[in-house]
Amino acid sequence: MESINEIAARIRELREVCDYSQEQLAQELGLSTEQYAGYEQNGDFPISVIYEIANKFKVDFNELITGEPSRIDTYHVVRRGHGKSVSRFPGYRFKDLAFRYADKIMQPLLVTLEPSDEPAKLVTHTGQEFNLVLKGSIVVIFEDKEIVLNEGDSIYFNPQYPHGQRCNGDTKARFLTMIAE
């Protein structure tokens, strides 16, 4: 499982190699300098920000997550339990289900949420997003709305609006998210 500190170090190195200051990159991502610097320092980059950085610098999302470039452009099978695991922060981890496929236009992630009293972290990004609950129940925060989704429920939305997900109830939840940009 990749450490969020390793991901942050790769992003910092990419930013520096591309001769960007934290201020410049934060501005282009629509973040405050303090917010961006915090992500870089504690490694708590939202998936959407990692995805935007990958697109901005024309590198593969997987390369930022794993340190290895994707190389397959025909098909890529990921067997149950074998996606590339990343723990973003306590209670939120995901598996990249297409980590070897190059030049993706969609990013499929299997997200596991542990029960928590913490509010959902809200993010925004370009493109479109789809979530399908596979196990348990989640709450999708979309702007000021709380939308409860149970097993089999799905939502397709414009992620340019503030949104986030959290576990609903006291058993862990799992959902598939597809992010397309």
Number of C-alpha atoms within 10 A of each C-alpha: 10 14 16 20 17 15 23 21 16 18 21 18 12 17 17 12 9 10 11 13 13 18 15 14 19 17 13 12 17 13 15 15 17 12 13 20 17 13 17 20 14 12 19 17 22 18 17 15 19 18 23 18 21 19 13 12 11 10 17 23 25 23 18 21 26 19 14 13 17 19 13 13 11 7 10 14 12 14 8 7 9 11 18 20 21 19 17 19 14 9 15 17 18 22 20 20 22 21 28 23 19 20 14 17 9 15 19 21 23 21 22 22 22 18 17 17 11 9 11 15 12 15 18 17 22 16 13 15 20 17 22 20 21 18 16 20 24 26 18 21 19 18 12 8 10 14 12 16 20 17 15 12 14 16 13 13 13 15 20 13 14 15 21 19 23 25 27 21 15 12 13 18 22 21 27 20 21 16 22 16 14
